[in-house]
């Protein structure tokens, strides 16, 4: 019986080496007819007397299968052509990316309408979200206009300081392949290598709930819509299911940090003084028991030298690590002190101002900054024997009239203003740049504001905040009527 090996004689080691060293072509391959006329051996000997290879290699089998496939193509060309006669679907014409010459940027560094950093450099402040700047594109080596859409922060060892900013080009560069560029802003020297701030109005930057940028209002073709998940009242904004479950079971709210001894004394004093209308004297008497040992806070965007400062936030706070919106630890540990202070705030404010949080600062002057978690309207007041310490704001609130409806509303546009806050509460915009002017003496400042997620709390947190005296706390996602008079697009903060 003829086997596959007999029908196509195998090559010897010597012949095989020659074959491998000299690749065969179609022209040199023998036809089926010539191969059929050659003698067929079945006695285990080749024509040169050497033995056949006892085990066929995968390489030799592949060569034979390749030969048979080629022969079949030669014998049945019509069949092959028939099977491929169907025309492929025409490909859609690809739209060619076009860019105007002026959109390619400039080879020279911009020098007109630029802004230089003043004072201590801080990347988060100098290149805040929406800041329009010119960036040196790495792909084209040209200065291109764009705006900041994202921060890249360091870890806990850097106190989460901004180490780089992402700048979105107004027009994609590099043939439409490069839409943005990340730039180092750890120091003014590093930032100056690739970034130049331009004296142009900030662009609107909106975020997804995940925190990534969504440029819905910038007329960019690659922008995506923001999709919010329905609020879960059992968890609240920013909380994981595991963290919410742990918080619901928590029983111990004790505070062991700096200033705990003085706070414990203030708590006992507040319990004695609680009344329907606490006074300024009651608040001063309680806080005096803390002396100079107050709780400390890490606020690198506010402090003059980046070091921890003395102060505390009462009410709603956002906690990292999946905890989300929660009641501050000091508020939970010293509820009587918290109720005394919120009672005085509500009684002394010039209007029924809803607030979810109360920041209290002790003896430090905040440098120029913008409040990150504040929806805007805020009231400030300072206590203690001191001179100076006014609040400078870059853009004061002004009252205006809607031309269509005739309704009164409040908006920015009042320009720079210095507010003396030692004699009473002063309204200011926390989303505009502001700082504390130098002072002498003892100064304790109070800032009443609403966290941007004040209406996205868990039912448990909202109930606790109301119990402590805070007036802006809910789990329904609905804005309070008070904020309707402010022209604030709160979707920017979600």
C-alpha positions, -999 to 999 in steps of 0.1 A, spaced: 0 0 0 13 35 -9 16 58 21 19 96 22 56 92 26 59 68 -4 38 91 -26 61 120 -18 96 107 -9 111 123 22 144 140 19 176 129 36 193 151 62 217 163 36 190 170 11 169 187 37 198 210 47 203 220 11 165 226 7 164 248 38 194 268 27 179 274 -7 143 285 -4 121 270 -31 99 290 -55 68 281 -74 89 279 -106 113 253 -91 86 231 -75 80 199 -95 45 193 -109 23 165 -97 28 147 -130 66 147 -126 64 136 -91 41 107 -101 67 94 -126 94 91 -100 99 56 -84 79 50 -52 100 34 -25 85 12 2 115 -8 13 128 17 38 156 30 15 160 62 -3 174 65 -38 208 73 -24 207 42 -1 202 61 32 174 52 55 142 72 56 135 93 87 116 70 111 96 100 127 82 127 105 87 162 119 60 188 120 81 210 97 81 184 69 44 177 73 37 214 70 58 216 38 38 187 22 5 202 32 16 235 18 26 218 -15 -8 201 -18 -26 233 -11 -8 251 -39 -15 222 -63 -51 223 -55 -51 260 -63 -35 253 -96 -60 226 -105 -91 245 -94 -85 281 -102 -121 286 -114 -135 274 -81 -113 297 -62 -122 327 -83 -159 319 -80 -158 318 -42 -141 352 -41 -162 368 -68 -184 385 -41 -173 421 -38 -165 433 -3 -187 461 11 -173 495 3 -155 511 32 -169 544 45 -149 574 36 -129 586 65 -134 622 74 -101 640 71 -91 659 103 -86 695 96 -71 722 118 -66 759 110 -32 774 111 -39 796 141 -52 766 160 -18 749 157 -4 774 182 28 794 181 65 784 180 73 813 204 64 815 241 34 838 247 43 872 262 10 892 258 -20 890 282 -1 866 305 -4 864 343 26 859 366 24 842 400 25 865 430 35 854 465 41 818 475 35 795 446 8 769 448 -1 748 418 -36 742 429 -42 779 432 -22 792 403 -37 767 379 -72 762 393 -98 742 374 -109 762 343 -77 784 342 -69 793 306 -33 789 297 -8 782 269 9 749 271 40 737 252 27 706 233 52 677 235 41 663 202 43 695 181 66 716 202 43 746 198 25 767 224 -12 758 223 -41 774 241 -61 752 265 -76 751 300 -71 731 332 -96 702 336 -80 679 362 -55 677 391 -31 649 397 -24 648 435 4 632 455 -1 608 483 -5 613 520 32 621 525 27 652 504 -6 660 520 -23 653 487 -8 684 471 -13 689 434 17 676 415 5 680 379 -25 695 360 -41 682 329 -47 708 302 -72 702 275 -63 717 242 -90 739 225 -82 720 193 -67 685 193 -31 685 180 -9 660 163 -34 652 135 -63 649 160 -45 623 181 -35 645 211 -63 661 231 -46 670 263 -13 672 282 -2 667 318 22 693 332 43 693 363 33 721 388 52 710 419 71 742 418 69 775 399 101 767 381 87 734 368 54 749 358 71 777 340 88 752 316 55 743 299 27 765 312 18 802 309 -13 815 324 -34 837 301 -55 867 313 -88 852 300 -120 843 318 -120 808 334 -137 780 314 -165 761 330 -154 727 342 -180 701 353 -172 668 368 -188 634 367 -197 619 401 -165 599 398 -145 631 398 -133 629 362 -139 660 340 -169 664 318 -167 693 294 -204 696 286 -204 734 284 -173 739 263 -186 730 229 -160 702 225 -169 674 202 -155 647 224 -173 658 255 -195 633 273 -227 637 293 -227 634 330 -248 605 344 -256 605 381 -266 574 399 -298 577 420 -290 587 456 -291 559 481 -304 575 514 -289 546 534 -254 555 522 -253 591 511 -229 608 488 -195 592 484 -200 563 508 -194 527 501 -218 500 513 -192 486 537 -184 520 552 -221 529 556 -227 496 574 -199 502 598 -210 538 605 -245 526 612 -232 502 639 -207 527 654 -213 535 691 -181 551 703 -177 588 691 -149 598 715 -122 621 704 -85 616 715 -68 641 694 -50 674 703 -72 697 724 -94 669 737 -88 679 774 -100 715 767 -129 703 746 -141 680 774 -142 710 797 -160 731 771 -185 703 767 -194 703 804 -196 741 804 -218 741 773 -242 716 789 -247 741 818 -252 771 795 -275 755 768 -306 776 765 -332 786 739 -309 815 727 -272 811 735 -252 843 735 -218 853 722 -206 854 758 -216 817 762 -196 807 732 -165 827 743 -166 813 778 -167 777 764 -139 782 738 -117 800 764 -114 766 782 -94 753 752 -66 778 758 -40 776 731 -44 738 727 -69 735 699 -75 706 675 -53 708 644 -62 705 607 -42 698 575 -52 726 551 -22 731 528 -43 752 503 -51 777 531 -22 778 555 6 803 550 34 778 553 16 745 545 18 733 581 -11 721 602 -32 749 618 -54 751 648 -91 749 641 -120 725 637 -150 719 614 -184 712 630 -212 696 611 -210 679 576 -176 669 563 -165 646 535 -143 618 547 -119 599 524 -116 561 522 -152 554 512 -168 570 542 -182 599 522 -204 625 539 -204 623 576 -208 642 609 -174 655 620 -158 637 648 -156 667 671 -193 674 666 -202 638 675 -179 637 705 -190 670 720 -227 675 710 -235 700 737 -207 724 726 -218 719 690 -255 727 699 -244 758 718 -224 772 690 -250 765 662 -277 780 685 -257 812 688 -249 813 650 -286 809 641 -297 836 666 -270 861 655 -271 858 617 -288 887 599 -311 863 580 -323 827 581 -292 814 564 -291 776 559 -257 760 567 -245 724 570 -210 731 583 -192 756 605 -155 761 602 -138 776 633 -102 789 629 -80 799 658 -52 824 655 -41 821 619 -45 842 588 -56 821 558 -38 829 526 -55 835 493 -76 805 483 -109 793 470 -132 770 491 -133 736 474 -165 720 489 -186 752 494 -215 759 471 -207 796 475 -228 818 499 -210 820 532 -211 841 564 -180 850 584 -175 866 618 -145 869 641 -144 870 679 -116 878 704 -95 909 711 -77 918 680 -71 945 654 -70 939 617 -79 905 603 -104 917 577 -115 894 549 -104 904 514 -125 890 486 -119 891 449 -155 893 439 -182 905 462 -219 895 459 -242 921 443 -280 922 440 -295 924 405 -329 922 388 -339 896 362 -349 916 331 -374 890 321 -392 882 353 -383 912 375 -372 890 403 -343 900 425 -313 877 426 -277 877 439 -247 871 418 -210 878 416 -196 910 400 -191 934 429 -154 933 424 -127 934 452 -139 942 486 -125 942 522 -150 930 548 -146 939 585 -160 909 602 -152 916 639 -184 935 645 -209 911 629 -216 885 603 -206 894 567 -218 876 535 -192 866 510 -187 842 481 -166 812 491 -160 803 455 -142 836 448 -106 841 459 -103 854 495 -78 857 523 -73 871 558 -55 904 561 -28 907 588 -39 911 624 -27 914 660 -42 898 691 -64 868 695 -87 860 666 -113 832 664 -132 832 631 -164 814 623 -175 806 587 -210 792 582 -215 775 548 -233 747 530 -213 717 517 -220 710 481 -235 677 491 -257 690 519 -288 675 503 -272 642 494 -266 629 529 -276 595 543 -308 596 564 -288 589 595 -263 617 589 -290 642 580 -310 634 612 -279 638 633 -270 672 618 -305 685 624 -303 673 660 -270 693 664 -286 725 651 -275 726 614 -302 738 590 -290 725 556 -291 688 559 -313 664 538 -313 631 519 -337 640 491 -313 657 467 -336 688 466 -321 723 469 -334 746 496 -355 776 484 -330 800 500 -304 792 473 -328 800 445 -319 837 447 -282 829 440 -273 823 404 -254 791 411 -253 761 388 -250 735 414 -245 708 388 -209 720 385 -202 703 419 -218 669 413 
